[in-house]
Amino acid sequence: MRGRVLIIAGSDSGGGAGIQADIKAVTCLNAFAATAVTAITVQNTMGVFNIHEIPTALVAQQIEVVLSDIGADVIKTGMLATVSMINVVADCIDRIALRIPRVVDPVMRAKGGHPLLADDAAKTLIARMVRGAAVVTPNLPEAEVLIGQPIKTIADMHAAVEPLKALGADAVLLKGGHLEGHHLVDMLITRDDVKIYEDSRIDTRSTHGTGCTLASAIAAGLAQKLSLEDAVSRARIYVRKALETAPGLGQGHGPLNHAHTVVNQ
């Protein structure tokens, strides 16, 4: 086991997304996962039925005690939900973890459409978490909110490159899973380059937690001292295999097979 990732995100009772997916991805890529839980969600593959936000002081204390003892090579953030939660987490990072690279998954909606970020929180997320991040991993709807312009096509993705750079992160992985059609494109946007990844769409309903899983897989790679490009490439291969071998659980958007890297003894 190599590399420590502190995950700051919400819990998913269905086990397919959120901190549960994060822990599985990091562990199955042979890194160590610690957590600070920001919210408890009541959900399964059919949707989100309730959310209980953890008190912000308790979230800060989770971060503080983990970092003071175990430490972290990378911080990965997911569901932060509100302005107050974003500010508390950012204050904590600024105070005790400013030099630790962070992977920011700007979680805004669950797969079924339930909002996971308050309407007034996007600007705070940009100012406090996105700016200065090692990499941010928005899907197309999330990127639309971040830069305030529509991204529906590959041409729109190219047009979004400069506005996404202007957000102030070291890199942005713009995920094209919401594109229409069979051909999909992701873009890794750095300050000096744009790398294009192209794939065919996998025909599956087992897509719950793909964003959480990809961001955590990238975080594991960075914690293991892979370059950003190598961490992204490995993470994309890992998620694709997890989609291809998904167990088909549930009646809605099912979970991935995070454990495909585990060799049965």
DAPE-V180151 format. One record per residue. N is the residue number from 1. PSI is psi in whole degrees, -180 to 180 (NA if undefined). D_FIRST is the distance of its C-alpha to the first C-alpha in whole Angstrom. Layout:
# DAPE-V180151
N;PSI;D_FIRST + N;PSI;D_FIRST
This chain:
# DAPE-V180151
1;131;0 + 2;130;4 + 3;134;7 + 4;128;9 + 5;123;12 + 6;118;15 + 7;125;17 + 8;104;20 + 9;178;22 + 10;159;24 + 11;146;24 + 12;112;25 + 13;-24;26 + 14;-11;26 + 15;1;23 + 16;-25;23 + 17;-167;23 + 18;-153;22 + 19;-32;19 + 20;-46;19 + 21;-39;18 + 22;-49;16 + 23;-44;13 + 24;-47;14 + 25;-48;13 + 26;-45;10 + 27;-43;8 + 28;-10;10 + 29;17;9 + 30;31;5 + 31;173;5 + 32;131;7 + 33;125;10 + 34;162;13 + 35;154;17 + 36;112;21 + 37;125;23 + 38;-23;26 + 39;152;28 + 40;121;28 + 41;145;29 + 42;104;31 + 43;161;31 + 44;-160;30 + 45;-13;31 + 46;-19;34 + 47;-175;34 + 48;127;33 + 49;-20;36 + 50;156;35 + 51;132;33 + 52;114;33 + 53;134;32 + 54;139;30 + 55;137;32 + 56;-35;31 + 57;-36;31 + 58;-36;28 + 59;-47;26 + 60;-40;27 + 61;-38;26 + 62;-47;23 + 63;-47;21 + 64;-46;23 + 65;-33;21 + 66;-48;18 + 67;-32;18 + 68;-18;20 + 69;-65;18 + 70;-39;14 + 71;180;15 + 72;144;14 + 73;-26;13 + 74;145;15 + 75;131;17 + 76;128;18 + 77;145;21 + 78;-118;23 + 79;115;26 + 80;-24;28 + 81;-53;31 + 82;163;34 + 83;-44;35 + 84;-39;35 + 85;-44;31 + 86;-46;30 + 87;-40;32 + 88;-45;31 + 89;-45;27 + 90;-41;28 + 91;-42;30 + 92;-46;27 + 93;-44;25 + 94;-35;28 + 95;-40;28 + 96;-4;25 + 97;29;22 + 98;-30;25 + 99;-1;23 + 100;124;19 + 101;145;19 + 102;141;20 + 103;120;20 + 104;114;23 + 105;108;24 + 106;70;27 + 107;123;28 + 108;-34;32 + 109;147;32 + 110;165;31 + 111;-35;31 + 112;0;34 + 113;-7;36 + 114;130;35 + 115;134;35 + 116;7;32 + 117;129;33 + 118;149;37 + 119;-30;39 + 120;9;40 + 121;-11;36 + 122;-44;35 + 123;-39;37 + 124;-40;35 + 125;-43;32 + 126;-50;33 + 127;-38;34 + 128;-29;31 + 129;-42;28 + 130;-49;29 + 131;124;30 + 132;-3;28 + 133;151;25 + 134;-41;22 + 135;143;23 + 136;142;25 + 137;63;25 + 138;145;28 + 139;-179;30 + 140;-47;34 + 141;-39;35 + 142;-41;33 + 143;-35;34 + 144;-42;37 + 145;-41;37 + 146;-37;35 + 147;-7;38 + 148;32;41 + 149;151;42 + 150;143;42 + 151;94;39 + 152;-20;40 + 153;171;40 + 154;-37;38 + 155;-40;41 + 156;-37;40 + 157;-44;37 + 158;-38;38 + 159;-21;40 + 160;-8;38 + 161;-53;36 + 162;-44;38 + 163;-36;38 + 164;-39;34 + 165;-38;34 + 166;-12;36 + 167;-21;34 + 168;6;32 + 169;157;29 + 170;-33;27 + 171;156;26 + 172;128;27 + 173;103;26 + 174;115;29 + 175;128;29 + 176;23;32 + 177;-21;31 + 178;0;34 + 179;148;36 + 180;150;39 + 181;-179;39 + 182;-23;37 + 183;125;36 + 184;148;33 + 185;133;32 + 186;152;29 + 187;126;30 + 188;108;27 + 189;115;30 + 190;179;29 + 191;-27;32 + 192;-5;33 + 193;162;32 + 194;117;32 + 195;131;29 + 196;131;31 + 197;131;29 + 198;138;31 + 199;163;30 + 200;148;32 + 201;139;32 + 202;126;31 + 203;94;33 + 204;150;31 + 205;-2;32 + 206;73;28 + 207;8;27 + 208;123;26 + 209;12;23 + 210;-41;23 + 211;-45;23 + 212;-46;21 + 213;-45;18 + 214;-46;19 + 215;-40;19 + 216;-35;15 + 217;-39;14 + 218;-44;16 + 219;-41;14 + 220;-43;11 + 221;-43;12 + 222;-37;14 + 223;-27;11 + 224;12;9 + 225;22;13 + 226;153;14 + 227;162;18 + 228;-45;20 + 229;-42;21 + 230;-38;18 + 231;-42;16 + 232;-44;19 + 233;-46;20 + 234;-41;17 + 235;-41;17 + 236;-41;20 + 237;-43;20 + 238;-47;17 + 239;-40;20 + 240;-44;23 + 241;-37;21 + 242;-34;20 + 243;-44;24 + 244;-29;25 + 245;18;24 + 246;144;25 + 247;-9;26 + 248;33;29 + 249;150;29 + 250;172;32 + 251;-7;35 + 252;-130;34 + 253;103;31 + 254;168;28 + 255;164;25 + 256;171;22 + 257;84;20 + 258;-26;17 + 259;17;15 + 260;-16;17 + 261;-13;14 + 262;126;13 + 263;123;15 + 264;137;18 + 265;NA;18
